[in-house]
Amino acid sequence: MYDKIIIAEDLGSINEGILQLAKKLQIEEIDQVQYCEEAYLKIKKAFQEQQPYQLLITDLSFKTDYRPQQINSGKELITKLKEEHPELKIIAYSIEDRKAKIEQLLKKGIEAYVCKDRNGLVELEEAITQTANNRTYLSPQIQKIIATKADFEIEEYDIYLLNNLAEGLSQDAISKQLKAKNISPNSLSSVEKRVSKLKIHLGAKNTYQLIALSKDIGLI
């Protein structure tokens, strides 16, 4: 079992529930923070002092308030920490159940993904136990989501379209750019159809929302 963990969660009641679970598992040192940036700084300091945390349990979404933050989401926190300290084990504990976002986090190397629902603490206990034994864990409903074959798969072509839309290019301009680079399909109608499919896949009502959602789940 772990000796030292840190919990990043901005809701006090949930923070308390995880704290009690950690105590039940007889984890000796448990730190709690309500901001992603605070979690990052504590983890960095612990590594520098050669007294590292072994596990981070973090939510993905944090409400913004008066306090300016450079790291505003659990996804950003996970990304930075997995790049800088890949040995740190991470459990994402969230209500987020979009397949694309879950897959992005799994690609970043998190050890577990637990749904924050009525069985959340039971599954979180299992996740802590499994990851302490160098195994991975996914909530049953997450396993089902991951196993579901999507009718639409994101490709490199889509990432190219999304990046150009995010830079402010019109679909007509993107079509011309594709033709100049000999990338197919490159007709305006092809670009429009693909962007339309991306909106449906990500649940976006318009191009602005499509870009925002794409950034949120780490596609761009």
Summary of the structure (lengths in Angstrom):
residues: 220
radius of gyration: 19.8
end to end distance: 36.7
largest distance: 62.2
contacts: 655
relative contact order: 0.11
helix: 52%
strand: 13%
